[in-house]
Structures are given as structure tokens and as C-alpha cells.
Amino acid sequence: MDLDHLLTRVAEGDQAAFGQLYDAMASQALGLAVHILRDSAQAEEVTQEVFVEVWQNAQQFDASRGGAKSWVLRLTKLRAIDRLRSWRSSQARDQADFYRQLTTWVAAEDEAQEHLESEELRRLVDSIGEPHRSALMLAYYGDLTHQEIAEITGVPLGTAKTRVRDGLRKLREAVSANGGL
């Protein structure tokens, strides 16, 4: 069977010639596609696409540049490589999206945990009562010295120090009673 002659007839719209060309070449095209893709389902799709392309573009075949067999197999190789590149690119995008989502999820989880711990700490600080609560808030959140706390609250320096020290002791007891943060 002369494949070049069949392909020329396919270019003229001869459906019977297309059927004969398909019967003669489909298994070779499929084998090449499977070899490249390592996936029979993908290879079957590529083979189908190749023969649709052969039917639609048979007039582009030039026997002076090579035989029909090499033309069909070159189309198969190009399609299979395109499919493989597309699949690899898709996998890389999916993996990048997965890691981006994972990073976002972990960051959100960390932020939520910090928020819960912060809320719990705030609740425990509130539970130690005044004037110790204000002394601790000024010392740790306001980053003030004992002297500055004494001046702001209008108490002697020794009293400001005692309030901070006793506030820390009460906070430690509250954390222990609560099972930690």
C-alpha cells in the first residue's frame, strides 16, 4: 500500500483513502504517542487529534520533503510533546498553587493561634484586677519603666514596683490555674 498516494487522495477529500491510511498508520502513531506520554488515555487522545489534523490538513503534505508515514509520525511526535509539556506545566502550576495555599493556610492558622493566645492572655491579665492590671499593661504593653509608671499613676516608686511584681505573680498563678496558654 502506497501511503503517499493515500495521503494525496485524502487531500482531495477521499474518505475511503482516509480510512485506509488510518488503518495503516493508527497503531504506529498510537505506539509513538504512548512511548512519549507514558499514558495510554492521553496517547489515544493525541492519536485522534493527529488524524483529525491529517484529514483537515492533508493538502499541506509535500511528498518531496518526506513520506506520508514520516509526516504522520512527525505530527504525532509534535502533538505528544506539546501535550507532555502542557501536562508538566499544569502540574508545576498545581504544585505551586498547592504550596501557596498551604503557606496561606499555615500563616492563617498561626495568626489565629496567636490571636487566641493574645485574647487568652488579655483575659488573664484582666482577671488579676486593679491596680496590678494597669501596672502590668503600662510596663509591658506601654513599655514604661517603674519610674514612669509611678509618675503616671501618681504613686511612690516602691508602690509601682510592688504592683508590677505582685501583678506578675498573680498573672503566673492565673496562667497555671488555667493550664497555661
C-alpha positions in Angstrom: 0.0 0.0 0.0 1.4 3.4 -1.1 0.9 5.7 1.9 2.0 8.8 -0.1 -0.7 8.1 -2.7 -3.3 7.5 0.0 -2.5 10.8 1.6 -2.7 12.6 -1.7 -6.2 11.1 -2.1 -7.1 12.2 1.4 -6.1 15.8 0.5 -8.7 15.5 -2.3 -11.4 14.6 0.3 -11.4 10.8 -0.3 -12.9 9.3 2.9 -12.1 5.7 1.8 -8.5 6.6 1.4 -8.5 8.3 4.8 -9.9 5.0 6.3 -7.1 3.0 4.7 -4.5 5.5 5.8 -5.9 5.4 9.4 -5.9 1.6 9.4 -2.3 1.5 8.1 -0.9 4.2 10.5 -3.0 4.4 13.6 -1.2 1.7 15.6 2.2 3.2 14.8 1.0 6.7 15.8 -0.5 5.4 19.0 2.7 3.5 19.8 4.8 6.6 19.4 2.4 8.7 21.5 2.4 6.1 24.3 6.2 6.0 24.2 6.4 9.8 24.6 3.5 10.3 27.1 3.6 7.0 29.1 -0.2 7.3 29.4 -2.4 5.3 27.1 -5.5 7.5 27.6 -3.6 10.7 26.7 -1.9 8.9 23.8 -5.3 7.8 22.4 -6.4 11.5 22.5 -3.3 12.6 20.8 -3.7 10.0 18.1 -7.3 11.1 17.5 -6.2 14.7 17.3 -3.4 13.8 14.8 -5.8 12.0 12.5 -8.3 14.9 12.6 -5.3 17.2 11.7 -4.3 14.8 8.9 -7.9 14.9 7.5 -8.1 18.7 7.7 -4.5 19.5 6.5 -3.6 16.7 4.1 -3.1 19.2 1.4 -0.1 20.5 3.3 1.7 17.2 2.8 4.6 17.5 0.4 6.0 14.2 -0.8 9.2 15.9 -2.0 10.0 16.7 1.7 9.4 13.1 3.0 7.0 10.3 3.0 3.4 10.1 4.4 4.5 7.8 7.2 7.2 10.2 8.4 4.7 13.2 8.1 2.0 11.5 10.2 4.6 10.3 12.8 6.1 13.8 13.0 2.7 15.3 13.6 2.2 12.6 16.3 5.5 13.4 17.9 4.9 17.1 17.9 1.4 16.7 19.4 2.6 14.3 22.0 5.4 16.6 23.1 3.0 19.5 23.2 0.7 17.5 25.4 3.5 16.4 27.7 4.8 20.0 28.1 1.3 21.2 28.8 0.8 18.4 31.4 4.1 19.2 33.1 3.3 22.9 33.1 -0.1 22.2 34.6 1.5 20.0 37.3 4.0 22.7 38.1 1.2 25.3 38.4 -0.9 23.0 40.5 2.0 22.3 42.8 2.8 26.0 43.1 -0.8 26.7 43.9 -0.9 23.9 46.5 2.2 25.3 48.3 0.8 28.9 48.1 -2.4 27.7 49.6 -0.6 25.6 52.2 1.6 28.6 53.2 -1.5 30.8 53.4 -3.3 28.2 55.5 -0.4 27.7 57.8 0.0 31.5 58.2 -3.7 31.9 58.9 -3.6 29.1 61.4 -0.5 30.7 63.1 -2.2 34.1 63.2 -5.4 32.5 64.6 -3.4 30.7 67.3 -1.5 33.9 68.2 -4.9 35.8 68.3 -6.3 33.1 70.6 -3.3 33.2 72.9 -3.4 37.0 72.9 -7.1 37.0 73.7 -6.4 34.4 76.5 -3.6 36.5 77.9 -5.7 39.6 77.8 -8.5 37.8 79.7 -6.0 36.5 82.3 -4.4 40.0 82.7 -7.9 41.4 83.2 -8.6 38.7 85.8 -5.8 39.9 88.2 -7.7 43.1 89.0 -6.7 46.7 89.6 -4.2 48.2 90.3 -2.0 45.3 89.2 -3.6 45.1 85.8 -2.8 48.7 85.0 0.7 48.4 86.3 1.4 45.3 84.0 -0.3 46.9 81.0 1.8 50.1 81.4 5.0 48.1 81.9 4.7 45.5 79.1 2.3 47.0 76.5 3.3 50.6 77.2 7.0 49.7 77.6 7.3 52.1 80.5 9.9 52.0 83.4 8.9 51.7 87.0 9.6 55.4 87.5 7.3 56.3 84.5 4.6 54.1 85.9 4.9 55.8 89.3 4.6 59.2 87.7 1.6 58.3 85.5 -0.3 56.6 88.3 0.7 59.1 91.0 2.1 56.6 93.4 5.6 56.3 95.0 8.2 54.4 93.1 8.2 51.5 95.6 4.5 51.1 95.2 4.7 51.0 91.4 7.4 48.3 91.6 5.3 46.3 94.1 2.3 46.5 91.8 4.2 45.2 88.8 5.9 42.4 90.9 2.6 41.4 92.5 0.8 41.7 89.2 3.3 39.3 87.6 2.9 36.8 90.5 -0.9 36.9 90.1 -0.7 36.5 86.4 1.6 33.5 86.8 -0.9 32.0 89.2 -3.8 32.7 86.7 -1.8 31.1 83.9 -1.1 28.0 86.0 -4.7 27.7 87.1 -5.8 28.0 83.5 -3.4 25.2 82.4 -1.1 27.5 80.5 -1.5 29.4 77.3 
